[in-house]
Amino acid sequence: MKKALGILMVAAGLAGCSQSVTVPASEADFQLFVDVTPKEAVIIVDDVAMSSGQNTAEVPLKIQAGTRRIAIVCEGYHTFRTTLEYIQPGDTYTLKTKLIQAEF
C-alpha cells in the first residue's frame, strides 16, 4: 500500500468480473477511543506511539482500518496488549483498561 497516494484500493469480485473502488484515506479510518488509567500511559498501534491516554477517552484516535496490534505502556506498570481484527472503515471502538502496577 502506498501511503503517499492517500487512498485505499478495495477489490470486489462480481459475477466473474473484478471491480475496484477507490476510498479516500479519511474514509478508510476507524475511530478508537481509549480510556486508560494511568492517563500518562502511551498508546502504541502497530509499533508506532500514537498518543498518551490524556484525552483519548473523549477525542478518538483515527487509525487505518484492518487488523491492528494495540499496546498500552507506562513505566512501573505491566503492558496491556490486544489485537483488533478485521476492523472496517468507519467503525468506532472503545478500549477501556486500568494498567496493573508492577511490583519490583
C-alpha positions in Angstrom: 0.0 0.0 0.0 1.4 3.4 -0.9 0.7 6.0 1.8 1.6 8.8 -0.5 -1.5 8.2 -2.6 -3.7 8.6 0.4 -6.2 6.1 -0.9 -7.2 2.5 -0.1 -8.0 0.2 -3.0 -10.8 -2.4 -2.4 -11.2 -5.2 -4.9 -14.6 -6.9 -5.3 -15.5 -9.9 -7.5 -18.9 -9.6 -9.0 -20.3 -12.3 -11.4 -16.9 -13.3 -12.6 -15.6 -9.8 -13.1 -13.4 -7.8 -11.0 -14.0 -4.2 -10.0 -12.0 -1.8 -7.8 -13.3 1.0 -5.7 -11.2 4.0 -4.5 -11.9 5.0 -1.0 -10.4 8.3 0.3 -7.9 7.7 3.2 -10.1 9.7 5.6 -12.9 7.3 5.0 -10.6 4.2 5.3 -10.1 5.0 9.0 -11.9 3.8 12.2 -12.1 5.7 15.4 -10.6 4.3 18.6 -11.5 5.8 22.0 -9.0 4.7 24.7 -9.9 5.2 28.3 -6.8 4.2 30.3 -5.6 4.6 33.8 -3.0 6.0 34.4 -3.6 8.8 31.9 0.2 9.2 31.2 0.3 5.8 29.6 1.4 5.7 25.9 -0.9 4.1 23.3 1.1 2.2 20.6 -0.6 1.0 17.4 1.4 -1.5 15.2 4.7 -0.5 17.0 4.1 3.3 16.5 3.4 5.5 19.5 0.2 7.4 18.7 -0.7 9.3 21.9 -0.8 9.4 25.6 -4.1 8.5 27.4 -4.6 12.1 28.5 -7.7 12.8 26.3 -8.2 9.8 24.2 -11.4 8.8 26.1 -13.0 12.0 24.7 -11.1 12.5 21.4 -10.6 9.3 19.4 -7.5 8.2 17.6 -8.1 7.8 13.8 -6.5 4.6 12.7 -6.4 2.9 9.3 -8.9 0.0 9.2 -7.8 -3.6 9.2 -6.2 -5.7 11.8 -4.2 -3.6 14.3 -2.0 -4.5 17.3 -2.5 -2.2 20.3 -0.2 -1.9 23.3 -0.5 0.5 26.2 2.6 1.1 28.2 3.6 3.1 31.2 6.7 2.9 33.4 6.1 1.0 36.6 3.0 -0.9 35.1 2.5 -4.1 33.2 2.0 -3.6 29.5 -1.5 -4.2 28.1 -1.7 -5.8 24.7 -4.6 -6.7 22.4 -5.3 -7.2 18.7 -8.3 -5.6 17.0 -9.1 -7.9 14.0 -11.0 -7.2 10.8 -11.9 -3.6 11.7 -14.0 -1.9 8.9 -13.7 1.7 7.7 -16.0 4.0 9.7 -16.3 1.7 12.7 -15.9 3.1 16.2 -14.4 1.2 19.1 -13.8 2.0 22.8 -11.0 0.3 24.7 -11.1 0.8 28.5 -8.4 -0.6 30.7 -6.6 0.0 34.0 -2.9 -0.9 33.9 -1.7 -3.1 36.8 1.2 -1.7 38.8 4.3 -3.8 38.6 5.9 -5.0 41.8 9.7 -4.7 41.9 
